[in-house]
Amino acid sequence: MRKRIVIVGGGLSGLSAAHRIVELQKEKNLDLELILLEASQRAGGVIHTIEKEGCLIELGPDSFITTKPWALDLSKRLGLTSELIGTEEGKRRSFVLRNQRLVALPEGFHMLAPGSVMSFLKTPLFSWSGKVRMLMDLVIPKKSIKDESLASFVRRRLGNEAFDRAAQPMVGGVYTADPETLSLRATMPQFIHMEEKYGSVIRGIYSAQRKNAKEKRDSGARYSMFLSFKNGLRTLIDAIIENLPEGSLKLNQKVKRIERTGEDFQVITRNGVEKADGVIITTPTYIAQKLMEGIDPALAQDLSKIEYASSAILVSVYKREDIVDKMEGFGFVVPDSENSPLLACSYSSVKFAWRAPEGQIILRSFVGGALDPDILELSDTDITKKIEKELHSILGITVRPLFSILQRYPRAMPQYKIGHLDTVERIENRVKELPGLEIAGIAYRGVGIPDCVHSGEMAAESLMSTLYNTNSK
């Protein structure tokens, strides 16, 4: 008997779920109909690649990490291996803004702590007293704490300077979060494991580096830590869409609510009703909450507890000759203590070659987040002026850009606050009590592109096992 599956949300998680369902359908020769509903006029969510005046521009994320395998695995299954590109090898370094000057992050510095003794001792980023305090991590007794904020953990193990000048800006650029409330266990549990296993973050980093070096020698790894595609991340989105059944992706289909009728579902859109044997919801939780209120109020309540931060990206294109800075890295991050409107700035056309015409540079500047929500109350013009003024001061620019594009992302980044994993566990347990329903997306167990892929694929596999009784959910 034919099954009908409806996926709500056409971002990467929804697309990954749809693709995995198609794969399983072909592998097991299953009779099903797939519908993917997206409220906007395009699929892909925050992944948005455009071309303008000879530049290849990412208005959302520009790469994915390979230490989590799921995005790379999906790319291989889609036949995109030849399209993959790594970051420019000779420029793989980042800077931190310190007293309005760019200071190189020490070689081997791993988010929170040093991984190379010599570069750490030589760096002007930290004072000598700050360096001594960080090295005390080697002798500070370990503690067993169920959950702890990033700020608390770094200050406890490595000191104030490690937090203020490195951990806070580096993590802020990834999670756009308040480190005083950001759950370390939900975001970077590897550092908790390092403390538990080695009694020291620094010893844990050294052990991980030795292991990674051995794995690279043994496997002959050919990929850099961060990858994209020759024609941008849209390549991944386009490839998934091309592999979906014709007519399965429906754009401009905002879902108003979901109802349960016996064991089946009705997905009510502004254009009509889609009946379904199974549903996967991949929207932000503040939307999923409203969709679930009529089915499971307790689940809706837990979904509402996950908060979101807003941000914006300004893409600016300059002539290289108009920038004084040598641009000898991929960009810089900005500590909150610098009182700058910027969270970070990425040198897009340095990071990935040939993204701009010869003699031009693409800059991607990030603002907003949990620590500076007020900037997003300003007009596009005023935000642009603030960013340009700061860029001109830091990089030695004296002219306006050739062109710029401001992209806003309202309520786009979930905040993994202390206790987040407890909330997620309650949500997942409630979903288990609703056969035929699954949830996926960045709100739960990871915010990166590989996490989106993995979340969507896991939801698809769980739903298919429920609908076709291959094993228990």
C-alpha positions in Angstrom: 0.0 0.0 0.0 1.3 3.4 -1.0 2.5 5.7 1.8 2.5 9.4 1.6 5.2 11.5 3.4 5.1 15.2 3.9 8.2 17.2 4.9 7.6 20.7 6.3 10.5 23.0 5.6 12.8 23.1 2.6 16.1 24.1 4.2 19.0 21.7 4.2 17.6 19.5 7.0 14.3 19.1 5.0 16.1 18.5 1.8 18.5 15.9 3.4 15.5 14.1 4.8 13.8 14.1 1.4 16.9 12.8 -0.3 17.4 10.0 2.2 13.8 8.9 1.8 14.3 8.7 -2.0 17.5 6.6 -1.4 15.7 4.2 0.9 12.7 4.0 -1.5 15.0 2.9 -4.3 17.1 0.5 -2.1 14.0 -1.3 -0.8 11.7 -0.8 -3.8 9.0 1.0 -1.7 5.8 2.4 -2.9 5.5 6.0 -1.6 4.8 9.6 -2.5 7.0 12.4 -1.2 5.9 16.0 -0.7 8.3 18.7 0.5 6.7 22.0 1.5 8.7 25.2 1.6 7.1 28.5 2.7 9.4 30.8 0.8 10.0 31.1 -3.0 13.3 29.1 -2.9 14.7 26.0 -1.1 17.9 25.9 0.8 17.2 28.0 3.8 20.2 30.0 4.9 22.4 28.5 2.2 22.1 31.1 -0.6 24.7 31.5 -3.3 24.4 34.3 -5.9 26.6 35.8 -8.6 27.0 39.6 -9.0 29.5 41.5 -11.2 31.8 38.6 -11.6 31.8 37.6 -7.9 30.5 34.3 -6.4 28.9 35.4 -3.2 27.6 33.4 -0.2 24.9 35.2 1.6 24.8 32.5 4.3 27.4 29.9 5.3 30.3 29.5 2.9 31.7 26.1 3.8 31.3 23.0 5.9 33.6 21.2 8.3 34.9 17.7 7.5 35.5 16.5 11.1 31.8 15.7 11.1 31.4 13.3 8.1 27.7 13.7 7.1 27.9 16.6 4.6 30.9 15.1 2.9 29.3 11.7 2.7 26.2 13.2 1.2 28.3 15.1 -1.4 30.0 11.8 -2.4 26.6 10.0 -2.7 25.4 12.8 -4.9 28.4 12.5 -7.2 29.8 15.9 -6.3 33.4 14.8 -5.4 34.9 16.5 -8.4 33.2 19.8 -7.4 34.6 20.0 -3.9 37.3 22.5 -3.1 39.3 23.2 0.1 40.5 26.4 1.6 43.7 28.0 0.3 46.5 26.2 2.0 49.0 29.0 2.4 46.5 31.4 4.1 45.0 29.1 6.8 45.3 31.4 9.7 42.9 33.7 11.6 43.3 37.0 13.5 41.8 38.5 16.6 41.1 42.2 17.0 43.1 43.5 20.0 43.1 47.2 20.8 42.0 47.9 17.2 44.9 45.9 15.8 44.8 42.5 14.2 46.8 39.9 16.1 47.3 36.4 14.6 45.8 33.6 16.6 48.7 31.3 17.7 49.3 28.4 15.3 47.5 25.3 16.6 45.2 27.2 18.9 42.1 25.1 19.2 39.1 27.2 20.0 39.8 27.5 23.8 43.4 26.5 24.4 46.9 26.3 22.8 48.1 23.3 20.8 51.6 24.5 20.0 54.0 25.6 22.8 56.3 27.8 20.8 53.6 29.8 18.9 51.7 30.2 22.1 54.7 31.5 24.0 55.6 33.9 21.2 52.1 35.4 20.6 51.4 39.0 21.7 47.7 38.1 22.0 48.1 37.2 25.7 50.1 38.7 28.5 52.8 36.7 30.3 50.5 36.4 33.3 47.7 35.3 31.0 49.9 32.6 29.5 51.0 31.3 32.9 47.4 31.2 34.0 46.5 29.2 30.9 49.3 26.7 31.5 47.9 26.1 35.0 45.3 24.0 33.2 47.9 21.3 33.4 47.7 21.1 37.2 44.2 22.4 38.1 42.2 19.4 39.5 39.3 18.3 37.3 35.7 18.7 38.2 32.7 16.6 37.2 29.9 19.0 36.3 26.7 17.9 34.4 26.5 21.1 32.4 28.4 24.3 32.5 28.5 27.5 30.5 31.4 28.1 28.1 32.4 31.2 30.1 32.5 29.3 33.4 34.5 26.4 31.9 37.1 28.5 30.2 37.6 30.9 33.2 37.9 27.9 35.5 40.4 26.0 33.5 42.3 28.6 31.5 41.6 32.0 33.0 40.1 35.3 32.0 42.4 36.2 29.2 41.8 32.9 27.4 38.1 33.6 27.6 38.1 37.3 26.8 40.7 37.3 24.0 40.1 33.9 22.3 37.3 31.7 23.4 34.5 34.3 23.5 35.2 35.8 20.0 35.9 32.5 18.4 32.8 30.8 19.7 30.7 34.0 19.3 31.4 33.9 15.6 30.1 30.3 15.3 27.1 30.4 17.7 26.2 34.1 17.9 25.5 33.3 21.5 26.0 34.7 25.0 28.9 32.6 26.4 27.7 33.1 29.9 24.6 31.0 29.2 25.9 28.8 26.3 25.9 25.1 27.2 29.4 23.6 26.7 28.0 20.1 26.8 25.5 20.9 24.0 28.0 22.7 21.8 31.6 21.5 22.4 31.4 18.4 24.6 34.9 17.3 23.5 36.4 19.8 26.0 34.4 18.3 28.8 35.7 14.9 27.7 39.2 16.2 27.7 38.9 17.4 31.3 37.4 14.1 32.3 39.9 11.8 30.6 43.1 13.8 30.7 42.5 16.2 33.6 43.5 19.0 31.3 42.2 20.7 28.1 45.8 21.3 26.9 46.8 17.6 27.3 43.6 16.6 25.6 44.3 18.9 22.6 47.8 17.5 22.3 46.5 13.9 22.4 43.9 14.8 19.7 46.5 16.4 17.5 48.7 13.3 17.7 45.7 11.1 16.8 44.7 13.3 13.9 48.2 13.4 12.5 48.4 9.6 12.6 45.0 9.2 10.9 46.1 11.6 8.2 49.3 9.6 7.6 47.4 6.3 7.6 44.5 7.5 5.3 46.3 9.9 3.1 43.5 12.4 3.7 43.0 14.7 0.7 40.4 17.1 2.2 41.0 20.2 4.2 39.1 20.8 7.4 36.7 23.1 5.6 35.2 22.4 2.2 32.9 24.2 -0.3 32.2 23.7 -4.0 33.6 25.4 -7.1 30.3 27.1 -7.7 29.4 27.6 -4.0 27.2 25.7 -1.6 24.2 26.1 -3.9 25.8 23.1 -5.7 24.7 20.8 -2.8 21.2 22.3 -2.7 20.7 22.0 -6.5 22.0 18.4 -6.6 19.5 17.3 -3.9 16.6 19.0 -5.7 17.6 17.4 -9.0 17.4 14.0 -7.3 13.9 14.5 -5.9 10.8 13.1 -7.7 9.4 15.6 -10.2 6.8 17.8 -8.6 7.7 16.8 -5.0 9.1 20.2 -4.0 6.4 22.7 -3.6 7.4 26.3 -2.9 5.4 29.2 -1.5 3.5 26.6 0.7 3.3 28.0 4.2 1.9 25.4 6.6 -0.7 26.8 9.0 -1.2 23.8 11.2 -1.0 20.0 11.4 -3.9 17.8 12.5 -4.0 14.1 13.4 -6.8 12.0 12.1 -6.5 8.5 13.7 -3.0 7.3 12.6 -2.8 9.8 9.7 -2.0 13.5 9.5 -3.5 16.4 7.7 -1.0 19.2 6.9 -3.0 22.4 6.3 -1.4 25.0 4.1 -2.8 28.3 3.0 -3.4 26.6 -0.4 -5.1 23.5 0.8 -4.6 20.2 2.7 -1.9 17.6 2.2 -2.8 14.2 3.7 0.1 12.2 5.1 1.0 8.8 6.6 4.1 10.4 8.0 5.4 13.9 8.6 8.8 15.4 9.2 9.0 18.9 10.7 12.3 20.7 10.0 11.2 24.3 10.7 12.6 26.5 13.6 11.0 25.4 16.9 9.0 28.6 17.2 7.2 27.5 14.0 7.1 23.8 14.9 5.6 24.8 18.3 2.5 26.4 16.6 2.1 23.4 14.3 2.1 21.0 17.2 -0.2 22.8 19.6 -3.3 20.9 18.4 -1.6 17.5 18.5 0.6 17.6 21.7 0.5 20.8 23.8 3.3 19.4 26.1 5.6 19.0 23.1 4.7 22.5 21.9 5.6 23.8 25.3 9.1 22.2 25.2 9.7 23.5 21.7 8.9 27.0 22.8 11.7 26.9 25.3 14.5 27.0 22.7 15.3 30.6 22.0 16.8 32.2 18.9 19.2 35.0 18.1 19.2 37.2 15.0 22.1 38.3 12.9 23.1 39.9 9.6 25.9 39.6 7.1 27.3 42.4 5.0 29.1 41.3 1.8 31.4 44.1 0.6 33.5 44.0 -2.5 36.6 46.3 -2.7 39.5 46.8 -5.0 42.5 45.0 -3.5 44.6 48.2 -4.0 42.2 50.1 -1.7 42.9 47.8 1.3 46.1 48.5 3.3 46.0 45.3 5.3 48.1 42.4 3.8 45.1 40.0 4.1 47.4 37.1 5.1 44.6 34.9 6.5 41.0 34.0 6.2 39.6 36.8 8.4 39.3 37.9 12.0 37.1 37.6 15.0 36.2 40.4 17.4 36.1 40.1 21.2 33.1 41.7 22.9 35.5 43.7 25.0 36.5 45.7 21.9 33.1 47.4 21.8 32.9 46.9 18.0 29.7 46.4 16.0 31.5 43.4 14.4 31.4 39.8 15.5 33.8 38.7 12.8 34.9 39.3 9.2 35.8 36.7 6.6 38.0 37.3 3.6 35.9 35.2 1.3 38.0 35.5 -1.9 41.2 34.8 0.1 39.6 31.8 1.8 38.4 30.4 -1.6 40.4 31.5 -4.6 38.7 32.8 -7.8 35.5 34.0 -5.9 36.2 37.5 -7.1 37.7 39.0 -10.3 41.4 39.7 -10.4 42.3 42.6 -8.2 39.1 42.5 -6.1 38.4 41.2 -2.5 35.1 40.0 -1.1 34.6 40.7 2.6 31.8 39.0 4.7 31.1 40.9 7.9 28.9 39.5 10.7 26.9 41.5 13.3 24.1 41.0 15.8 23.7 37.8 17.8 22.8 37.4 21.5 25.3 40.0 22.7 24.3 42.8 20.3 20.6 42.4 19.3 20.0 46.2 19.2 22.1 46.7 16.0 19.4 44.8 14.1 16.9 47.5 15.0 18.8 49.9 12.7 18.0 50.4 9.0 20.0 48.6 6.4 21.7 51.9 5.5 22.8 52.5 9.1 24.0 49.0 9.7 26.0 49.2 6.5 27.6 52.5 7.5 28.6 51.1 10.9 30.2 48.1 9.4 32.0 50.0 6.7 33.4 52.5 9.3 34.8 49.7 11.4 36.3 47.9 8.4 37.9 51.0 7.2 39.5 51.6 10.6 40.7 48.0 11.0 41.9 47.2 7.5 43.0 50.6 6.4 40.3 51.2 3.7 39.6 54.8 2.6 37.0 54.3 -0.1 33.5 52.9 -0.4 33.1 49.4 -1.7 32.4 48.7 -5.3 29.1 47.3 -4.1 27.7 45.7 -0.9 24.7 43.5 0.0 23.2 43.3 3.5 21.4 40.0 4.3 19.4 39.8 7.5 18.7 36.5 9.4 16.0 37.2 12.0 15.6 34.5 14.6 17.8 32.2 12.7 20.3 30.8 15.2 19.0 28.6 18.1 20.6 29.3 21.5 22.0 26.2 23.2 21.7 27.4 26.7 22.6 25.4 29.9 20.1 22.5 30.1 19.5 22.5 26.4 20.2 18.8 26.0 17.6 18.1 28.8 15.0 20.0 26.8 16.0 18.2 23.6 15.6 14.8 25.3 12.1 15.7 26.5 11.2 16.8 23.0 12.6 13.6 21.5 10.8 11.4 24.0 7.5 13.2 23.3 8.0 12.7 19.5 8.5 8.9 20.2 5.0 8.8 21.5 3.7 10.1 18.2 4.2 7.4 15.5 4.5 8.8 12.1 6.0 12.2 13.3 9.6 13.2 13.3 11.5 16.4 13.9 14.8 17.6 12.5 16.9 20.8 12.2 19.6 22.9 13.8 17.6 23.5 17.0 18.5 20.2 18.6 21.9 18.7 18.4 24.2 20.8 16.2 24.1 24.0 14.1 26.5 23.3 11.3 25.9 22.0 7.8 26.9 18.4 8.6 24.5 18.6 11.6 21.7 19.6 9.4 22.3 16.8 7.0 22.6 14.2 9.8 19.5 15.4 11.6 17.4 15.2 8.4 18.7 11.8 7.4 18.2 10.4 10.9 14.6 11.6 10.9 14.0 10.1 7.5 15.4 6.7 8.6 13.4 6.7 11.8 10.2 7.6 9.9 10.7 5.0 7.2 11.3 2.3 9.8 8.0 3.3 11.5 6.0 3.3 8.4 7.3 0.1 7.0 7.8 -1.8 10.3 11.4 -2.6 9.6 12.1 -2.2 13.4 10.8 -0.3 16.3 11.0 3.5 16.4 
